[in-house]
């Protein structure tokens, strides 16, 4: 299956749209809200990567940057914008004893997978870090 083309303007629009929806959220599934936050941060970081590299289309990127732009891993994206050391994420177990980290948190949200022992603090801590990134991105994107 071919991937859809998304340019820097699309990442910026997605970041803005998802951030606004997240910030105005007042009813509905917390997992859906978290998923918006994940995609908001992911799109914002990808936009910033393209901005920092002065590219508008992924086809203008070098091979390493193309690979990074294809990632869902917050650590990988943060590292590319020299911010990995400024944000901390704690991995945690799911109800199935799988480990959730920065590369798969979006899947936990997408599939509404519960944290182990229904420890909601795992989710609130992860979300808190993503909100900090979202707020920083609003200043730089």
C-alpha positions, 0 to 999 in steps of 0.5 A: 500500500502506498503512503499518502503524501504529507508536506510541511504545511499538512503537518503544521495544519494537523498540529494546530487542528489537533492541539486546538481540539485537545485544548477544547476537549470537554466530553468524550473518551479520554483515550480519544483525547490522548490519541489527539494529543499523540498525533498533535505532538507527532505532527508538530515535531515533524513540522519542526524537523522539516522547518529546521531542515528548510524542506517543504516536502519529504522528498527533499529530505535526506535518507536519515530524515525521511526515516525519522519523519516516518517514525511515531517514536517521540524520543526519535523525533525529539532527538532530531530537534535536539530536545530529547534531554528536556522531556522524560517518559517512563515506560509502563506495563499494559493490562497484558504485561506488554511494555509501552514506551515512546514508540507505541503509546499511540497504539495504546490510545488507539486500541484503548488498552488499559495500563497494568492494574488500571494504574491511570497515573501511568497515563497521566504522567505520559500525557503530562509530558506530551502536553509540555511538548505541545505547549513548547511546539506552539511557541516554535512551529 
